[in-house]
Amino acid sequence: MRILFVKRSGIVAVLACLLIALTAVLYSVGNSDAPAAALAAKKPVYSVDTKAKKVAVSFDAAWGADKTDGIMDILDSKGANATFFLVGFWVDKYPDKVKSIAERGFEIGNHSANHPRMTKLTQEQMKLELAAVNDKIKELTGTAPTVFRPPFGDYNDAVVQTVNDMSMHCIQWSIDSLDWKELGVQDMIDRTVKKVKAGDIILFHNNSKYILDALPAILDSLIKQGYQIVSVSELIYTENYSVDNNGVQHKNG
């Protein structure tokens, strides 16, 4: 009888714990003061679920600018668009390049003011990082960026939420050329074109060592495979969408 009592007591204790846990969950969902980050993880856009055969090409610009004109010339020669994610101190140093990127029809994205690890900042500091760059770019081009890429790809729920709160889209990448590692032209080509699929976002850097040598062959291969090469904002959905746990953006409805 004692053994039976102990077993029953154990079952009652487990059920009590489950009831307490369920109550806590229901309270969190119903409590308007509960932080959104506690309810669901937030993801930036790594790629897009689309039937259209198109990919986005992007260049992060933080240090150096002497290859930027060459990149734009190559893109123009192939009928390709792209997005240039600019850091604030790059904008300060190369204002004429910023104007040229916009005048030639390429998209400009925000890459933070000082290239920090965004997850180390408070939300107010995050907002200042984004707002400073948006203001500078708008002053130079007349248009503020609507897409943001966190430096180092470093993000958390607070980063994504802050970007969204500023009516911008947080962008990562699904194909990394690893051009900054300087592994050679063929390595860049292989990494970029062998596993590409519709909806991919491809990452380059505007002043990487082999970019001017590799980019023509990469674009030619993508075009030969039937891909339209577009800017990030031309690829992503800007409203009525969701982003799954793998960072794939889906159109709702």
C-alpha positions as CSV (number, residue, x, y, z in Angstrom):
1,M,0.0,0.0,0.0
2,R,2.8,2.4,0.8
3,I,4.4,1.8,-2.6
4,L,1.1,2.5,-4.3
5,F,0.8,5.7,-2.3
6,V,4.3,6.8,-3.3
7,K,3.6,6.2,-7.0
8,R,0.3,8.1,-6.8
9,S,2.1,11.0,-5.0
10,G,4.7,11.1,-7.8
11,I,2.0,11.2,-10.5
12,V,0.2,14.0,-8.6
13,A,3.4,16.0,-8.4
14,V,4.1,15.6,-12.1
15,L,0.6,16.7,-13.0
16,A,0.9,19.7,-10.7
17,C,4.2,20.7,-12.4
18,L,2.6,20.4,-15.9
19,L,-0.4,22.5,-14.8
20,I,1.9,25.2,-13.5
21,A,3.9,25.2,-16.7
22,L,0.8,25.4,-18.8
23,T,-0.5,28.3,-16.8
24,A,2.7,30.2,-17.3
25,V,2.6,29.7,-21.0
26,L,-1.0,30.8,-21.3
27,Y,-0.2,33.9,-19.2
28,S,2.8,34.8,-21.4
29,V,0.7,34.5,-24.5
30,G,-2.1,36.5,-23.1
31,N,0.0,39.1,-21.3
32,S,0.5,42.2,-23.6
33,D,3.6,43.1,-21.7
34,A,5.4,39.9,-22.6
35,P,8.3,40.5,-25.0
36,A,7.7,39.2,-28.6
37,A,11.1,37.6,-28.6
38,A,10.0,35.3,-25.9
39,L,7.2,33.9,-28.0
40,A,9.0,33.1,-31.2
41,A,12.5,33.3,-32.6
42,K,13.0,35.9,-35.3
43,K,15.0,35.3,-38.5
44,P,16.4,37.6,-41.1
45,V,15.9,36.7,-44.8
46,Y,18.5,34.3,-46.1
47,S,16.7,33.3,-49.2
48,V,13.3,33.5,-50.8
49,D,10.8,30.8,-51.7
50,T,9.9,31.7,-55.3
51,K,9.0,30.0,-58.6
52,A,10.6,32.9,-60.5
53,K,14.1,31.9,-61.7
54,K,16.0,34.9,-60.2
55,V,18.8,35.4,-57.6
56,A,20.0,38.5,-55.8
57,V,23.7,39.6,-55.9
58,S,25.0,41.7,-53.1
59,F,28.3,43.5,-52.1
60,D,29.3,44.5,-48.6
61,A,31.3,47.7,-48.6
62,A,33.3,48.7,-45.6
63,W,37.0,49.0,-46.6
64,G,38.3,50.2,-49.9
65,A,36.5,51.4,-53.0
66,D,38.9,51.2,-56.0
67,K,37.1,48.2,-57.5
68,T,33.6,49.5,-57.1
69,D,33.4,51.2,-60.5
70,G,34.7,48.0,-62.2
71,I,32.0,46.0,-60.4
72,M,29.3,48.3,-61.7
73,D,30.7,48.2,-65.2
74,I,30.6,44.4,-65.2
75,L,27.1,44.4,-63.9
76,D,26.0,46.8,-66.5
77,S,27.6,44.8,-69.3
78,K,25.7,41.7,-68.2
79,G,22.4,43.5,-67.7
80,A,22.5,42.6,-64.0
81,N,21.3,44.5,-60.9
82,A,22.8,44.3,-57.4
83,T,22.6,45.7,-53.9
84,F,25.6,47.4,-52.2
85,F,25.4,47.3,-48.4
86,L,27.3,50.4,-47.2
87,V,28.9,51.1,-43.8
88,G,28.6,54.6,-42.5
89,F,32.3,55.4,-42.4
90,W,32.6,54.1,-46.0
91,V,29.8,56.5,-47.0
92,D,31.7,59.4,-45.3
93,K,35.0,58.5,-47.1
94,Y,33.5,57.9,-50.6
95,P,30.4,60.1,-51.0
96,D,30.9,60.3,-54.8
97,K,30.9,56.5,-55.0
98,V,27.6,56.4,-53.1
99,K,26.1,58.9,-55.5
100,S,27.4,56.9,-58.5
101,I,25.9,53.6,-57.2
102,A,22.5,55.3,-56.9
103,E,22.8,57.1,-60.2
104,R,23.7,54.0,-62.1
105,G,20.5,52.3,-60.8
106,F,21.9,49.9,-58.2
107,E,20.3,49.5,-54.8
108,I,22.0,50.8,-51.7
109,G,21.5,48.9,-48.4
110,N,22.5,49.8,-44.8
111,H,25.4,47.9,-43.3
112,S,25.5,49.9,-40.0
113,A,27.4,53.1,-39.1
114,N,30.5,51.6,-37.5
115,H,30.5,47.9,-38.3
116,P,29.8,46.6,-34.8
117,R,28.5,43.3,-33.6
118,M,24.9,44.3,-33.3
119,T,24.0,41.8,-30.6
120,K,26.4,43.6,-28.2
121,L,24.3,46.8,-28.5
122,T,21.2,48.0,-26.8
123,Q,18.2,48.5,-28.9
124,E,18.7,52.3,-28.7
125,Q,22.2,51.9,-30.0
126,M,21.0,49.7,-32.8
127,K,18.5,52.3,-33.9
128,L,21.3,55.0,-33.9
129,E,23.5,52.7,-36.0
130,L,20.8,52.3,-38.6
131,A,19.4,55.8,-38.5
132,A,22.8,57.5,-39.0
133,V,23.5,55.6,-42.2
134,N,20.0,56.0,-43.5
135,D,20.3,59.8,-43.0
136,K,23.7,60.0,-44.7
137,I,22.6,58.0,-47.7
138,K,19.3,59.9,-48.1
139,E,21.2,63.2,-48.0
140,L,23.5,62.0,-50.8
141,T,21.0,60.1,-53.0
142,G,17.5,61.3,-52.0
143,T,16.5,57.8,-50.9
144,A,17.0,56.0,-47.6
145,P,17.8,52.3,-47.6
146,T,15.0,49.8,-46.9
147,V,17.3,46.7,-46.4
148,F,19.9,46.1,-43.7
149,R,22.6,43.5,-43.4
150,P,24.1,43.1,-39.9
151,P,28.0,43.1,-39.9
152,F,29.5,39.7,-39.5
153,G,26.0,38.2,-40.0
154,D,25.6,38.8,-36.3
155,Y,22.0,39.0,-35.2
156,N,19.5,38.0,-32.5
157,D,15.7,38.5,-32.0
158,A,16.3,42.1,-30.8
159,V,18.3,43.0,-33.9
160,V,15.7,41.6,-36.3
161,Q,12.9,43.3,-34.4
162,T,14.7,46.6,-34.3
163,V,15.2,46.5,-38.1
164,N,11.6,45.6,-38.6
165,D,10.4,48.4,-36.3
166,M,12.3,50.8,-38.5
167,S,10.4,49.6,-41.5
168,M,13.4,47.8,-43.0
169,H,14.1,44.2,-43.9
170,C,16.9,42.3,-42.2
171,I,19.0,40.4,-44.8
172,Q,21.5,37.6,-44.6
173,W,22.7,35.4,-47.5
174,S,22.3,31.8,-48.7
175,I,25.4,31.6,-50.8
176,D,28.8,32.9,-49.5
177,S,31.5,33.4,-52.1
178,L,34.1,33.6,-49.2
179,D,35.9,36.1,-51.5
180,W,37.5,37.7,-48.4
181,K,39.5,34.5,-47.9
182,E,41.3,35.0,-51.2
183,L,41.1,31.4,-52.2
184,G,41.3,32.2,-55.9
185,V,39.1,32.9,-58.9
186,Q,37.9,29.4,-59.6
187,D,37.1,28.8,-55.9
188,M,34.8,31.9,-56.0
189,I,33.1,30.7,-59.2
190,D,32.6,27.2,-57.9
191,R,31.2,28.3,-54.5
192,T,28.8,30.7,-56.2
193,V,27.3,28.8,-59.2
194,K,27.4,25.1,-58.4
195,K,24.7,25.0,-55.8
196,V,22.7,28.1,-56.8
197,K,18.9,27.9,-56.8
198,A,16.0,30.3,-57.4
199,G,15.6,32.8,-54.5
200,D,19.3,32.7,-53.4
201,I,21.0,35.8,-52.1
202,I,24.7,35.8,-52.9
203,L,27.3,37.5,-50.8
204,F,30.4,39.3,-52.2
205,H,32.6,42.2,-51.0
206,N,33.2,45.2,-53.1
207,N,37.0,45.3,-52.7
208,S,37.9,41.6,-52.5
209,K,41.1,40.5,-54.3
210,Y,39.6,38.5,-57.1
211,I,36.2,40.1,-57.5
212,L,36.9,41.7,-60.9
213,D,38.3,38.5,-62.3
214,A,35.6,36.2,-61.0
215,L,32.5,38.2,-61.3
216,P,32.1,38.1,-65.2
217,A,32.3,34.3,-65.2
218,I,29.9,34.0,-62.3
219,L,27.3,36.3,-64.0
220,D,27.8,34.5,-67.3
221,S,27.1,31.1,-65.6
222,L,24.1,32.4,-63.8
223,I,22.7,33.9,-67.0
224,K,23.4,30.7,-68.9
225,Q,21.5,28.7,-66.3
226,G,18.5,31.0,-67.0
227,Y,18.7,33.2,-63.9
228,Q,17.7,36.9,-63.8
229,I,20.1,38.7,-61.6
230,V,18.4,41.3,-59.4
231,S,18.8,43.5,-56.3
232,V,17.8,42.2,-52.9
233,S,14.6,44.4,-52.9
234,E,13.6,43.0,-56.3
235,L,13.9,39.5,-54.9
236,I,12.3,39.6,-51.5
237,Y,8.6,40.0,-50.5
238,T,8.1,43.4,-48.8
239,E,4.7,42.7,-47.3
240,N,2.4,39.8,-46.4
241,Y,5.2,37.3,-45.8
242,S,6.7,35.0,-43.2
243,V,10.2,33.8,-42.6
244,D,10.7,30.2,-41.5
245,N,13.3,28.8,-39.0
246,N,15.8,28.3,-41.9
247,G,15.5,31.9,-42.9
248,V,13.5,31.2,-46.0
249,Q,11.0,33.9,-46.8
250,H,7.5,32.8,-48.0
251,K,4.7,34.7,-49.5
252,N,1.5,34.4,-47.3
253,G,-1.8,33.6,-49.1
